[in-house]
């Protein structure tokens, strides 16, 4: 059963979901306590962000032990209980897998740091002598600055992200064997799939050549990475119903290469994260996503937000306008065939928070605003997220976005999501793997899922417009005299 083909996967940013022990940081037992909410919301699966042992230089994406739970999040017993209860609630569990790098606190890197140049310990990573009193090449870190850090003995090590995240050397058999061990470990504990972080990374070109303007980026999308995905696919295919998805930032013409029958089941794309609220731009992004998977067995994937980008409400203008547009785009997203990823708090209409510099913790300095904990109930400072002080402050104005209140309000953003997810799972119109476009007024679009009766209409213009023919199933905002208002979407059958 390929449950992921039309699944709605809910991203749990574990630090910010629910804190069970009052230390202000979300944990696995906190997630477990909210499984009833996630079942009520109507999602099909969870994606848990890294909960592994880590010094938290990049909040868990710097993994010191990929087969252990960091004490701040709980322990293996808590993880096992979460998986068991999630399955009892009808929810699949997928977890992050970080294969491009480790933490600088990983036992391998500590051994490499204490060893001599050319040692087997350093061969697990990319250590090189410098060039002309500088780094071995001109590569830049994704987080800014050179992608190399110098050692006292004259060697430099590669890190495409922070210096606390040294890149692994995927020509080393020990690296392959260790990831295989990690995957088997979590499969044996009942996980249903993996989300591969930086799935276009890992493999590096021979000789680590300089980046040349106008030529392909040598840091990513190297041919050898496909062998890694073939290994991962072979491992998960040993057990029915398991899947592997990968975060891919590659040109459209290279996207399908990762979705060959023996590689990823799903390629995660950022297309709708990067487009403005414009009918023309959104339609083009949707068409590009379908084109990128054409000829493969994989469904397209869709998302409006994650833990690395501004939330839709903020991205679409903020305030009431941003919220209306975010609600409209939710119907567009959930009306499309394929795999949908929702980021926790998206269903509440949460905006980014403009945090003062002294409380920010993200190494880039830009991503904390979308990571503020969930306001469940009650008031400050914890809002039901914690009985202590939350690791990032929850703004007082979120008192009007509480889960508890939105569950009781039939017009709330949460209620729109709940109704949309209910229809997506139960209405016979949600079939077909393609979309057909209809004529629409300027600044609008309408599509139907091919072979079905479901029509989704978006009004991104400044004026109310007539709806396409059909019975209205759901609207993101109330109709005005039978017309679809600006910044709104509707489902019809």
Buried (B, 14 or more C-beta within 10 A) or exposed (E): EEBBBBBBBBBBBBBBBBBBBEBBBBBBBBBBBBBEBBBBBBBBBBBBBBBBBBBBBBBBBBBBBBBBBBEBBBBEEBBBBBBEBBBEBEBBBBBBBBBBBBBBBBEBBBBBBEBEEEBEBBBBBBBBEBEEEEBBBBBBBBBEEBBBBEBEEEBBBBBBBBBBBBBBBBEBEEBBEBBBEBBEBBBEBBBBBBBBBBBBBBBBEEEBEEBEEEEBBBBBBBEEBBBBBBBBBEBBEEEEEBBBBBBBBBEEEEBBBBBBEEBBBBBBBBBBBEBEBBBBBBBEBBEBBBBBBEEBEBBBBBBBBBBBBBBBBBBBBBEEBBBBBBBBBBBBBBBBBBBBBBBBBBBBBBBBBEBEEEEBBBBBEEBBBBBBBBBBEEEBBBBBBBEBBBBBBBBEEBBEBBBEBBBEEEEBBBBBBBBBBEBBBEBEBBBBBEBEEBEBBEBBBBBBBEEBBBBBBBBBBEEBBEBBEBEBBBBBBEBEEEBBBBBBBBBBB
